[in-house]
Amino acid sequence: MNPYLIHGALTAAAQRWPDRVAVRAEGRSLTYGGLDVAADRVAGALAAMGVTVGDRVGLYLSKTVEAVAAIYGILRSGAAYVPLDPEAPAARCALIAQDCDLAALVADERRVQALQGVDGALPTRGIVCGGQAPSGFETWEAVQAGAQAGPAAGVVDTDLAYILYTSGSTGRPKGVTISHRNCLTFVNWACRQLGLRPDDVFSSHAPFHFDLSTFDLFAAATAGGTVTVVPSVAALFPTRLAQWIGSEGVTVWYSVPSALSMLVQYGGLDQQPIDSVRLLLFAGEVFPNKYLEELMRLVPQARYFNLYGPTETNVCTFHEVVDPPTPGEEPIPIGRPCANTRCLVQDEAGNVITTAGVEGELVVQGSIVAQGYWGDPVKTAERFTAPYTYRTGDVVRWADSPQGLLLRFIGRRDHMVKSRGYRIELGEIESALYSHRGVEAAAAVAVPDELLGSRIVAYCVVASGLDEEQLKQLCRERLPLHMVPERIATAPRLPRTPNGKVDRTVLVQEAERLLISSTRSA
């Protein structure tokens, strides 16, 4: 067992608590002993296919016990896992598969067939969970009937563990490369700082291609707790979600604030309290004060932590919310750096700002910082300015508090926004719209929203006959659902500033009016 590698946590948990439930999903479960064996057999099958240290293996599955076993199996083979959004268009997943040159794929039959429809996207080998396996692939049942392999030799903590693809400004998603050391810096800090325990039940709300999921999986294994996957139906209906949290006995919840805001408004927590929860963690967007205050009233026994960090750093700062915030005041701080992490506030010249109240860009240093962007040395050099140093593009300032200086988030320097906890590069939406020959000009803007973070509206100058629904369908075919604009308006021209750039300030104002009129007409 190697404590410097992510999958070492599973090995240790299986040795110490072989009969404890490790993961529950869709009415099924695996103990730590069972998960350990299943992961070893996946590693053995991948090794037999020629997968070796440094390779990338795609994961194209819904959140099931098999998917969790596959993640650990890929890591034990020495490869890095690359989670593909199971709800995204096949064309986007194919783009990712080709970009990182997947050596193998673990997927279900339907998604294997989807990638088969895109030339050069489907790896020649892999594992199929449910259904028929094409040539070069093995079924999950055959893999689990095979031999155990154990962890691959020669893997070290600086090796790649996974790649998470995020929205890219050029219209192509970019892959954030995370090593074992990067991930474990966060996981080990979280276990110590939050006091995670073997009797904890961790909710798994975030999809595997979203960085919040790494806490659910790896912190739970490190602590010896149980991960329980939020059912898709419960995630859509707050009352069902509240019931599910109670029935599962969830003690540690981690999600984007918008999910918790919906739970406050529509979950009926006055009638069905979630008394089992002792830790409420949230990240990914600003939590509106009025919903956080109400949640703290409805769930008074829990401790509340605001966790902050882009995918490139996982979580790099934290703030425990002790007193309910006051509605109307500025949002709660993002806090102070995690252990073994340095946060600097720099002005445009790169000078470090230490004075409270002065805004600058947040720069993060330490082993929590990712290795860079897969296959993109130019963009890597722009953001990763030195070893273990990342320029976030987020504008922050230091603020005085009874706890000392704390960081407050101000906003973004570029056009990247947050909606429903996802980071969205508006340029990628524009690129999708521009792919239609009938679109002459396109611009996407974000309208601030207390509940969702941002609502996305796009404006297009189009050829005659091209309407909003056609443009939305174009986006659905090229983008994940969370990136499809809520409204797409057509206009004879886009407003411009004196220097010829699109006047986004004017467009945001127009978008606000458009959303208001849409609500009234509905």
N, C-alpha and C positions, 0 to 999 in steps of 0.2 A: 504494500500500500504506500503510494507516494503522496504525502500531504501537500505537496506543491502543485498537484494537478487537480482539476475540478472533479474528475471521476474518482479520485481517492476518497472523497467524502462518502460516496456510495459503498465503496469497499469497506470502510470503517463502520458504517451504519449496519451493513449486512453481517459483519462479524459480531457486533455488539447487540443488535436488536433484530435478528433474522426473522422473527415472527411478527414484528410490528408492521402495520400497514404503512407503506411508503406513498402510494398514490391511489386515488379513487377517481373514476371517471365513467360516466354513462352507466352507472349501476354495477360496475366491475372494479376490482381492486387487485393490487399486487403488493405483497409484503416486501420488505427490504431483501430478504433472502431470494424471493422469486424475481424481483427486479434485477438483482445482481446476476442471477443465472441467465435471464433473458438478454441482458445487455452483453454478457460474455458471448452468447451464441450469435448475436448480431455482429459483434467484433470478429468472431471466427469466420462467419460467412463473408464479410467484407474483405478480410485478409485473404481468403481463398480466391476472391475475385481479383486480387492484385492491388487492393487499396492499401496504401502505406502512409507513413508519417509525412505530414505536409499536404496531403491530398484534401480536396473539398468534396463533401457528400451532401447532396440536397435532401431536405426533409419537406415533403409535400403532402402533409397529412392534417386532418383535423386533430383536435386535442383529445387523445385517447391514451390508455395505458401503454399501447404499443408505441405511440409516438415518444413517450417519455423513455421507454426502454431503448428505442432507436437512438435518441440523443446520446444516452450514456454509451451505447454500443459504438457509435461513430467516434466518440471521444476516446474510447478504449482502443480503437483500431489505430489511433495516432492521427486520424484525420480531423478536420474541422467541420462542424455541421453548418449548413446554410439553410435556414428556414425560409420557405417560400410561402407567401400568403395564400392559404387555400381558397380564399374568396376572390382573389385578384384575377383579372383576365389572363388566360393562358399565354398570350403574347408577352405580357409583362414578365411573367415567371420564366418564359423561355429566354428573354433578354438577360435575366439574371443568371440563368443556368449557363448561357454561353459566355457571359462576361467573366465568370470565375472558373470556367472550364471544369464543371463537375466531373469527378471521377466515377461517381455512382449516385444512385437516387433511391430513397426509400419513400414510397408513395402508395396510394390505393389505385385500383385498376382504372377508375374514371379519370384520375389526374394523369396517370401514365399515358392514357389514350389522348388526353388533351395536348400533352407535350409532343406526342408522336405526330400531331398535325402541323408542327412547326419544324421546318427543315433544320437539322443540326442541333436541335435543342435537347433531345432525349439522350442521356448517356447510354452506353451500350451494355450496362450492367447495373444490378441493383436488386431491391427487395420489394415485392408487391404485397401489401396488406389487404387481403380480401380480393377474390377474383382470380382471373387467369394471369399468368406471368408470361410476358413476351420472351423471345429468345435472349439469352444472356442474363435474365432475371430469375430469381427464386421466390417462391411463395413464403409468406411469413411462417406458415405451418412447417414447411420443410426446413427452414432456418432453425426454428425452435426444436426440431427433432434432431438437429445436428450436434456437433461437438462444441464444448466451451473452449475458448481460446485464451482468456485472460488478457490483461492490458498489453499493448505493444511495447517493445523495449525501445529505449533510446529517446523517449519523449521528455522534453524539459519544459520548465514553466514559461519560457519565452516563446514556445511554439504556439501557433495559431490554434484557438479553440473554437471560435465561431465567427461568422461574418453576418452582420445585420445590414440589410440594404435600406437606405433612407432616400427621401426625395432629393433629386439633384437639380441644380440650377440650369444645366444644359439640356434638360429634358430626359436625361438618362439617370436612373437610380444609381447611387454610389454605395459601395460596400465598405462598411466600417469594420476593420479587422481587429478582433479582440483576442488577446493571448490568455492562457491559463492564469498568468500572474495578474493581468489586468482585472479579470473577473474575481479572482480570489481576494484581491485587495479590498474590493467592495464587500464581498460575502463575509469575510472574516471580521471586518469592521462591523457589519450589520449584526452578526451574531453576538458580538461583545456589547456593542452600544445598546442594542434593543433587548438584550437578555433573552434571546430565543431559547426555547426549551424542548426536550423530547416529547412532552405532552401537548405541544402546540399543534393546531390544525390550521394550515395555511390555505387560503383561498387562491385559486389560480384563475385570474380574471383576464389578464392580458394574453393576446395571441403570441405564439412562439417567435414571430418575426419582430415583436416589439420588445425593447430591452427590459421592461418591467418584469417579463417572464423569468429572467435569469435569477431574480431574487426568489420567486416562488419555488423554483426547482432546486437550486443549489444551496440556498440558505436553509431550506427545509431539511435537505439531506445532511448538511453539516450539523444541524441541531438534532437530527434524528426524529423530526416531526413528520406529520402526514400532509401531503398535498392533495387537495380536493378540487377538481376542475369545475368551474361554474358552468352549469348547463346553458346552452345557447338560448333556450326558451326563458330561463330565469333571468338571463342578462338583459332581455328585451323588456321584461315586465317587472317594475320595482317591487310590487307586492309579492310576486313569486320569489324574487331575489331575497327579500327579507325573510320569507318563510324558509328558503333554502339555507340561508346563513344559520338560522336557529336550528334546523333539523340536522345540519352537518356539525354543529358545535364549533364553528369557525372561531378561532382565537386571534388570528393574525390576518388582517385584510390589507391588501395593497392594490390600488387602482388609480386611474386618473380621477381628478376631482369631479368631473362631469357625471361619472357614474354614481358618486356619493351624493351629488346635488339632486339627481333624479330620485335617489332613495329617500332623501329628506322630503321632497315634495310629494311623491306618489307612493312611497313604500308603506305607509300606515304604521310607522314605528311607534306611535302612541298606543296602538292596539296590539302590536306584535313586536315587542322590544327584542333587540339582539344582544341579550345579556352575556353571551359567551365571549364576545369580542373584547380583548384586552389591549390590542394594538391596532390603531387605524393609521395606515401609512398612505400618503398620496403624493403623486408627482406627475409631471408632464404638462401642467398648465396652472394658471392662477386659480386658486379656490376662492370664489366669491365670499366675502365676509358674512353676508346674511345667511348663506347656506351652511357655512362652517359653524357659525354661532348656534344655529338651530340643531345641527347634528350633535354638537357638544352638549346641548340640553337634553336631547333624546337618548344619547349613549354616554352617560356621565362617567361610567366606570372605566372607559378606555383611555389610553394615552395616545396623543395625537402628534404625528411627525410629518412635517413638510420636507420632502426629499427633492433635491434639485440636481439636474445634470443632463447634458445632451448625451446622445448615444455614444459619442466619442469618449465620454468619461464615466459612463454609467451614472452613479450617484457620487457627486463630489462635495456637496454641502448639505446640511440638515438643520432643521429647527424644530424643537419640541414646542408645541403650542400648549401652554399651561392655562392661560386665561382666555375665555372666548373673545374673539375680535369684535369690534364695534362696526356695525354696518355703516357704510359711507366713508369710513376712514381708509387709508391706503392699505393694500393687501399685506398679509403677514410676510415677514422676512424669509429669505431662503437660507439665512442663518450663517453658520460658520463651517469651515472645512472639516471633512471627515479625517480620521486618523491617517497619517502618512500621505497627506494631500496638502499642497500649498495653493492658495488662491491669491492672485495678484489683480489689482485694478490698474489698468494702464491708460494713459492718454494717447492721442493719435501719434505722438512722437515716440511712444514706447516707454515713457517715464512712468514709474510706479507711483500711484496715488495712495496716500495713507490718510488723507484728511477726510473726515466725515462730511457727507453731503456733496462731494464732487463726483460727477459721473465719469465713467470710463468703461473700457472693454474688460470683461472678465477673462483672465488667462489662468489655466489650470495646469499644475505641475505635479508629477508623482507617478508611481507605478499603476495608478488607476487609469491613466491616459492610454488610449488605444494606440496601435502601431501605425495607423494611417488608413488610406483608402485603397482598396484593392485595385491594382493595375493602373493607378492614376498618380504618378509621381509629382505632376505639376500641382494638382489640387492638394496633395499631401503636404507639399512644401509651403503652400499658402497658409495652411492652418496649423500644421505641426512644425513649429518654427525651430525646435531643438528637441533632442531626445526627451521623451516624457513631458512635453510641453505642448499645450493646445490652446489656440485662440478661439474662443467660443463664438465670437460675434454678438454676444449678449451684452447689453449695456446695463451696468449695475452701479451702486454706490455703497460706501460704508455708512452705517447709521449707528449713532449712540443708543445704548440700551442699558438697563440694569445688569445685563449679562456681559456687557462689554460691547465692542464693535461687532455688528452683524451686517451681512450683505442684504441689500434689497434689490430686487429685479426691476429694471425700468422698461426694457423692451429689446427689440432686435435691431441690428444695424442694417441688415439686408432685407430681402423680401420673404424670408422664411417666417412662417407663422405657425401657431398651434391651433388645432381644431380637434375637439374630442380626444385630446391627449396626444394626437399624432403631429409630428413636425411635417409641415407641408411647404415645399418650395413652389411659390406661385409660378415661377418660370416653367416648371414641368407641366403645369396645367396649360399654360400658354402654348407650350410646344405641342401638346396633344391637339389643341384647337388648330394650330397652324398646319397640322398634317393634312387637313382637308383643303383641297385645291380651291374651294369656294370661299375660304376665310382669307380676307385680305389683310386684316389687322386684328390683334387680340391682346387683351390685358385682363389679368385676374387681380382682384383686390380682396382684402379681408375686412369685414365689418366687426368690430369688437362685440362680443356677446358674453354676458355674465355666466351663462350656463355652459356654453359650448367652447368658450375661449374665443373663437372666431367663426363667422359665417362667410362662406366664400361665394362671391359673385363675379362672373366674367362678362366682359363686353367685347363684341365682335363687329367688325365691318365685314359684311358678307355679300356674296353674289345673290342675285334675285332668286327667291324660292327656297332658300335655306333658312329653316326656322329653329326655334329653341329646342324642341324635342329631338330634332336631328343632331344638333350640336351636343346635347346631353348624351345621346346614344353613342356618338363618336367618343366622348370622354369615357363612358362605361366600358367601351371596348379596349381602351388603352390605359386606364388608370384604376387604382383601387377605389372602392366605393366611397371611402372617406375623403377622396380628393375630387370627386365629381361636384362641380359648383351647384349650389342650391338654386341659383337663377343664372341664366345666360341671356343677356339682352343684346339685341342688335342695334346698331347705330350707323348713321351715314359717315361718321368720322369719330376718331378718338380725340379728346382734348389734349393739347400739347402745351408745354411750358415754352418760354421764349427761346430756350436753347434746343428746342425740337424734341425733347423727351416727352413721353406720355405723362400727362398731369394726373397722377394717381390721387392726389388730394381731392380733386374735383370728382373723380370716379367713385371714391369712397362715399362722398356726400350723395352722389346719385344713387349708389347702391343702398344706402340707408333708406332713402325715400322709396326705392323699388321694393325693398323687403317689407316696409311698413304697408305699402299699398297692397302687396300680395297677401299679407295677414288679414287686412280688412276685407278683401274680396273673397277670401276663403271662409 
